[in-house]
């Protein structure tokens, strides 16, 4: 994300609602969703292992986690059905 481009969306509501329950959540952050890349526009053509993409994702993940301080996270999944996008990549 570019500076100032991160939005909280439903994160504050999710923190409030799920913090009041006994539910453990799985947080899914998806830079790859099936066969689609879901990265900021300025990183659209950049390799996923490029330092700029990695730094951007780490900033995004830290932001999301900072907005969910009261939620009980069981795990964090990165990507959804990535085999469709990465299946033919021998280096993936």
Secondary structure, DSSP 8 states (H G I E B T S, - for coil): --TT----TTHHHHHHHHHTSS--EEEEEEEEETTEE---GGGTTS-TTSHHHHHHHHHHHHHHHHT-TTS-EEEEEEEESHHHHHTT-TT-
